[in-house]
Every structure is written in structure tokens, then in C-alpha cells.
Amino acid sequence: MNLEPRAARATTSLPAEHLLLLVADGVRPDVLQEEIDAGQVPAIAALARAGGMHSVSSSFPSVTGPAYVPFIMGRNPAAVGMPGLRWFDRGRTLRWAPGAARSYAGVDIWHADGDVSHDAPTLFELARPSLAGMSMLGRGASVANVGRSLLWSLRGAIAHFRGDMLGWRTIERAATAEFLRRFEHARPRLAVLALTSPDKFAHAYGSGSDAVRGAIRDVDAAIARAQQIARDSDWFDRLRVWIVGDHGHAPVHEHDDLDGWLTSQGHRVLAHPRLGTRDADIALMVGGNAMAHLYLHPAERRRRWWHTHDTQWAQLHERLLMRDAIDLVAVGMDEHTMRVSHSARGSAEVHRTHTTRGERWDYIANGGDPLGFGGTLRGLDHTDAWTAAQSTPYPDSLVQLSSLTASSRAGDLILSAAPGWDLRGRYEPVTHVSTHGALLRDQMMVPLIVDAPPARQPMRTTDVVPSALAALGIATTAQFDGRSFV
């Protein structure tokens, strides 16, 4: 993992203000804009008028859990140890990990704060006092993460695994009310409230459904109530309110049983929820469910680079590319180089280098153009890489793929599903009609609403943390993957 020095500390340079960050989990920018235009979310609309609404790119995989890391830690998730919603621990370093596997879709959510690097600070640790509510990451919050206690989690788990969407929303509303009570009492410098009902409803009914729109109005109601609390106590003029999404959503029509297919090919597969497979030769970790990690020879304690694998795995690579469900297959060639392939558009390499002027990316399209850049590109900086990818189907692809494949916790084969497909045909409590996780535009682009005009165009969700610190007048020696837009 690429870890930051433990010596990073925050210092206050300006008078304290307050920032409330609302996470609209799974909300698409276009659906949110429709609700604004229809006059259904007046508090959100007022924020958008004051500062603007922007579409920014999330991380890959574009899935709850990893996608919280950018706006809580300012880092790409794999760089701090969270490569997916589900992942396999080759190093056997995790406590309480049946099958040496993680899945933040269950009780492992309690391990998320411990799984990410403690040498990289969270926004809660840098801006104190801080308050978290139903956030996938809450490490360092001055008040316990509301909605993540044993009792709250048990109630939520029962609703989730029953597929009880209305029950989930009821629990979330109760947790929101508790969060707002603590917000009123504590007057935190930083408060982060995550509302996940939009994502739950999108999976079950579609990203533009009435149920999702109703859940977006819950976000609006929470903002209005928080602003009223601050207004009644005479600190409204010092409260800033921002909204960010973690991932998008896209319709799914076909569910590939990747687990079953790998088994039919003669492999012994370890995959959730079957973590007791003996002598597995592949550990399959699907998240979203439109992406997957494949860990080859999972008994080995260290990850190999792709060129060291046997011929049989090259054949599996080609068979995967031929499946209708698979759009892209990425492999790590070494710490700085990855190869990405598409069945029709061929293969290309992405090189990431560190220079005195910062990181640079090269896209070497000698064997094809799988990412759709139109040819080879060299020497792209952080901004150039994002801008160039905006004209392709794969937002921020160079940065995201190179970060993920370099991680020691990533799979040997990383899959991104084709449009209309996901990669998990069994074990979901609700049949998905909408999905996310892939490196595709509808799943990668998310809304960002700020309450004052930004100094530059926001690009990535990693930009939120350095921008929040700037808005709060907090200086730090910590390094971030994002850039401040304040």
C-alpha cells in the first residue's frame, strides 16, 4: 500500500467555521437535477443556486465502501488498503476474517475503519470536534458514528437481508433524527451524514424511480433541519453545507453468474457467502455488483505481477474477455504499469511515474485502444488525465486503474462489467434492476453541490477533503490524491 507518514498533523490557521457534508448515496447527477428543476428539494436547490452543482468522478470500484474513502480521506481507496466492497487478504493480516475475505455488505462494515491505513488521516481526525452519521468510515469522529452501533446495525441488517426497503428507510430516518439532535448539541466543526436509502431503492426499483426521488427528499429535509438548528442558535452564517455522491447507477438487464461459470471451467472457487471452500484456486470478490477481483492461487501469501503467472491464467484472461458480461479486464504488470484489455478494441498499457512535478500518466496504445482515447497519450498530469478521460466512456480511467492495480490487496485480474450487466447472479436479497461498481460513466459520475462558487472546476470526489480543510481554515502536512477547489 502507498501509505502516508504518521507524522501528518493538522493546525488551525483561521477562525473555526462549520461544515456539514451530506452523502447522497447512489444518487445520479441527472436525477438530482430533475428534482431541483421540479421544485421538490428547495434546500438543495438553494445550495445549488449559491455555489453550483457539478458532476465529478468517483473512484473505481464505484461502490459504497471504497467510494467513501475519497471524500473522507482524500485518497484513492486502494492506495490506503480498501480495493473493493469485497476483497481477499492474501497476507492473512486481518482479524475476524472468515476465509481471509472481507465484505462490507455485512458485519465486516465494523472493520472498515481498521482496514484502511492508520497512517493516512481521516477528515474526522483533522477537523475536530467532528460528528459522523451512518458513514461507512467514521474513524476519529468525536462522537460515535450514529447508526453504526450494534443495535442500529442489527436493525439495519434485518431490513437489508429481508429486502425490506421501507423498513430500512424507517431506520435511517430515526438515525438521522438522532444525528441532528447531536448536531444541535455539539455544534461540530465537521459533520458527515450519509443517507443510503437512495442506493437501496435504486437497486430494487431503478435510479429514477419514485422511491429514489422520495429518498432524495429525505436528504433535503435533513439539510433544512440542520440549517434551522444553526439559524435558531445564531451560527447559521458560519455553517457551510455540501452534498456529494459516492457512485452512480445504471440499468442492469442481465446477471452473470461468474461464480458458477468459473466452477464450470473446473476451478475451485472461494466466494461470498461460501467462504469454506478448501484448496480453492480462485478467490472471487464481486462488488457493486458490476466489478470483480479474481485472486489466483489464493493460498499464496504475496500477490504476483501478471507476467509471472502460468499460461493457464492467460487462457482464462482470454475466455473472460469473450464473455458478454465483461467489458474490461485489467492486470498489474508491475508497481507502475498495468495492462487493460477489451475484446474488440485490443489492449493498451498505462504507465504511472513520479516526477518532481508530481505524478504523470502515459497511455500506450500499441496493441489497441481499449479505453477510447484515440491513440497514445504521454506525460499527462492530474488535470490532463481527468480531462482527457472525460471524452471517453471511462471517467478518470488512467488514475483509477493505475491506483487499483498497484495495490497489494487487489486481485490478479480486475473485471469491469459491460453496460447492462452485473457479475453476481445469486445471493442478493433483492433482484437488482440497477447496478454500479464498473468503470462506466453512469456508474462513475456523481453530484457535488457546494454553497459557494468554487475557485476551480471540481473534478474528483478526492477533491472534497482538501477543499473542506481549506474552507475550515485547517492546514495539514498530510498528502491527498485530490486538489482543493476552494
Buried (B, 14 or more C-beta within 10 A) or exposed (E): BBEBEEEBEBEEEEEEBBBBBBBBBBBBBBBBBBBBEEEBBEBBBBBBEEBBBBBBBBBBBBBBBBBBBBBBBBBBBBBBBBBBBBBBBBEEEBEEBEBBBBBBBBEBBBBBBEBBBBBBBBBBBBBBBBBBBBBBBBBBBBBEBBBBEEEBBEBBBEBBEEBBBEBBBBBBBEBBEBBBEBBBEBBBBBBBBBBBBBBBBBBBBBBBBEBBBBBBBBBBBBBBBBBBBBEEEEEBEEBBBBBBBBBBBBBBEEBBBBBEBBBEEEBEBBBBEBBEBEEBBBBBBBBBBBBBBBBBBBEEEEBBBBEEBEEEBEEBBEEBBEBEBBBBBBBBBEBBBBBBBBBEBBBBBBBBEEEEEEBBBBBBBEEBBBBBBEEEBEEBBBEBBBBBBBEBBBBBBBBBBBBBBBBBBBBBBBBBBBBBBBBBBEEBEBEBBBBBBBBBBBBBBBBBBBBEEBEEEBBBBBBBBBBBBBBBBBBBEBEBBBBBBB
